[in-house]
């Protein structure tokens, strides 16, 4: 746990999201129990959600965690609106859609979230952090990743989406172009010296915060660490230090 009473340490808690990418609820529960009191936010993605369903969302919310439900909706507007309404019945505070679904899909998502009783905040995924120029080109997009991210970010903002998922490489540019109110959530975070795995556009926690990220998503550097609590504490300390500068 960061030193109590220190404003930067308290803020750091709100800025770290631990990605619980596990195949079953038991493993997510074990890690969540270990991180309880150290971290505040957890992310439930497709792997865990499809294995454990909404029960795991409710269980982790019941343990006191704030939930980022990362299901990355991408479908026709009517279907996405329905999915948002269903997801809004859970205790998710953040929910993702793919910006590549286009303006009509994003507008339908915003409208559906607005009419929910317990509206989650929507985040639009721009370009996955595992995509580099070659991967993007293979999908028919010849733009550089940063240009594509900006195009999708502007489109999402125009549709009323309040936050984006982007890589640390684009965060500074998006902050400048889209202003201070857009929530920027950044995965692909690797502490110095950590294994980058399948991620391509990575940054350290401190660098991402200094570049303008609001929240960092960290999976394997915490979940696969021999001491996950210690790994989370060290990332929180790095975030707190970057906030304080
Ligand atoms: O283990 P790692 O730290 O790479 O996990 C990153 C998490 O962030 C994964 O759950 C992944 O699905 C998610 N994510 C991402 N890139 C995006 C959006 C989400 O890596 N653009």
Boltz pocket constraint, residues with backbone or C-beta under 6 A from the ligand:
constraints:
  - pocket:
      binder: B
      contacts: [[A, 19], [A, 21], [A, 45], [A, 125], [A, 126], [A, 127], [A, 128], [A, 129], [A, 130], [A, 165], [A, 166], [A, 187], [A, 188], [A, 189], [A, 196], [A, 197], [A, 199], [A, 217], [A, 218], [A, 219], [A, 220], [A, 221]]
      max_distance: 6.0
